[in-house]
Amino acid sequence: MARSVHRAPNMTFRPRILWVSLVAALALAPSAVALERERAPRDLVLLEEIREPWERRQPELSIGTNPANGVPHVRLAGRGMRVPPTLDLLCPGKRVVLTLSRSDHVEDRAVAVYDLPATVVQAALRSPACELWVVGAAIPVRREILDRAWGGTPPARTVQELASGRVLQVTGADTLRVAIGERVEDIRYRGIETRATHLLTPGRDAGGRAALAVARRLAEGKVVRLDLEPEERDGDGRRLAWVWSGDVLINTELVRQGLAKVTLTTGRHVDAVQAAQREAQRAGRGMWAGHPAAPRPPAPAVATAATPRPGTDPDSDGVCPVEQPIKGSTGSDRQCVFHAPGGFFYGMTRPQRCYSTQDEALRDGCRGSRL
């Protein structure tokens, strides 16, 4: 009888404890639970979350599509994470700022979602590769990853034709012969013009021969991707195309090295080649040697007592000295960002400068990381 007297209170009291705990858990964070459910199996994880050790912690970074409405997104989730208000998406020739769409917390775990407009997705899917900049850290994203995550809205084939093929021969500084399926096409790089190449007269045109050497190095014998306008050809019947070798847009690379100039003012990828031409002009490369935008020879140095620059360079392995552990690196906006031990991206940041204190990093023009 004594045992039954003691069991009755326990049997009636234990369900109350479970019920109160369940109600408290449901009331804690219904919206954060909904954000967790938004992560569909199709989401691709670019960075795994690291919780321990403390000095290497980082949030999970993934990209995918909301299964409820089909909107592509970028997603951050992690314990102890301070939610950044913006992320940067860099594709060749274009930088887009992604603003926070929604976020929530469950205890010390934060979830943040950044939705992408359709125009941004289409531009990314036309790019060979992009980068996601998260608080000063660049995360490369290849074209095939973008296609898998956001490929529900591919560019319309009525305005462009995408193909791939093996380069049989580099026939000139700006021309290729490519096997596409069962047919062979003569291709000319679209939007640019190289100098004439005189193969039989060595030294006659060093610029043209240099362009030919770069084109051979990037394309000869390789499988390339082609972005073609429907049936657009030059006066010699060659198809005009933007040509990728791996993640390199060869049209842009020839321009960046000063071996070709831009001939288009509008259209796909024009922003990228025009930016490359401005870079070549500023650096005085190739055909732009002596251009007004090229740097002038430095003036003779005047003996002055220069103030030493704060911080020090990392060693040859990219490691900061123990007494100067704060890492400084240049972000997507060319602004120096410093990461202190314990920050989310401290462990994965390769430093360009090392500092002993945050004040020292600030004096060198850096700003603090938001995470």
Secondary structure, 3 states (H helix, E strand, C coil): CHHHHHHHHHHHHHHHHHHHHHHHHHHHCHHHHHHHHHCCCCCEEEECCECCCHHHCECEEEEEECCCCCCEEEEEEEECCCCCCEEEEEECCEEEEEECCEEEEECCEEEEEEECCHHHHHHHHCCCEEEEEECCEEEEEEHHHHHHHHCCCCCCCCCCEEEEEEEEEEEECCEEEEEECCEEEEEEECCEEECCCCCCCCCCCHHHHHHHHHHHHHHCCCEEEEEEEEEEECCCCCEEEEEEECCEEHHHHHHHCCCEEECCCCCCCHHHHHHHHHHHHHHCCHHHCCCCCCCCCCCCCCCCCCCCCCCECCCCCCCCCCCCCEEEEECCCCCEEEECCCCCCCCCCCCCEEECCHHHHHHCCCEECCC
